Amino acid sequence: MLCNELGKARRYVINKHPANGGYLLRPEEGDTPFFHHVAALAELYQAAQEDRLFTHHFNMLRTILEKTASFHGFSNFSACIPTDDADDPEGVLHARLINILSHGNYSLFEPQPMLEENKVYFKTILDGFLKRYPFNPDFFPQTAEAAIVGTP
């Protein structure tokens, strides 16, 4: 909002540094809109790849699902959760898990590791989402080769 008020003021973008985990401040180039949800999705993907999932990641995933649902004109985020014929044929279980686990009292300052069973569900939902809505493979290099959960 402040950038809009200042008009032609120089804009900057803060990105996470890929090597040291710090942050980079760089000038924004062009009129490309900010896609924070893509950056958050890439961060979730990386956390799943490295098996460093925390309870607050369900909240991040729900936010991304809501933005995607809104973009595609769906009234509910659950429309963006692919159904799994074997595990969740109606998609009800995964939507309920997102609902329940995204509304916990989770602190970003005191992250709690995700339970192993929840990690499996999280990775399954994220993997299904990335297969259904393909993004730039540079951000998600292994989705084309293998699933996050390790199944071909």
Secondary structure, DSSP 8 states (H G I E B T S, - for coil): -HHHHHSS---EEEEE-TTTS-EEEEE--TT----HHHHHHHHHHHHHHTT--BTTHHHHHHHHHHHHHHHHT-SSGGGGS--BTTTBTTSHHHHHHHHHHTSS---SSS--B--HHHHHHHHHHHHHHHHHS---TTTSTTTTTS-TTS--
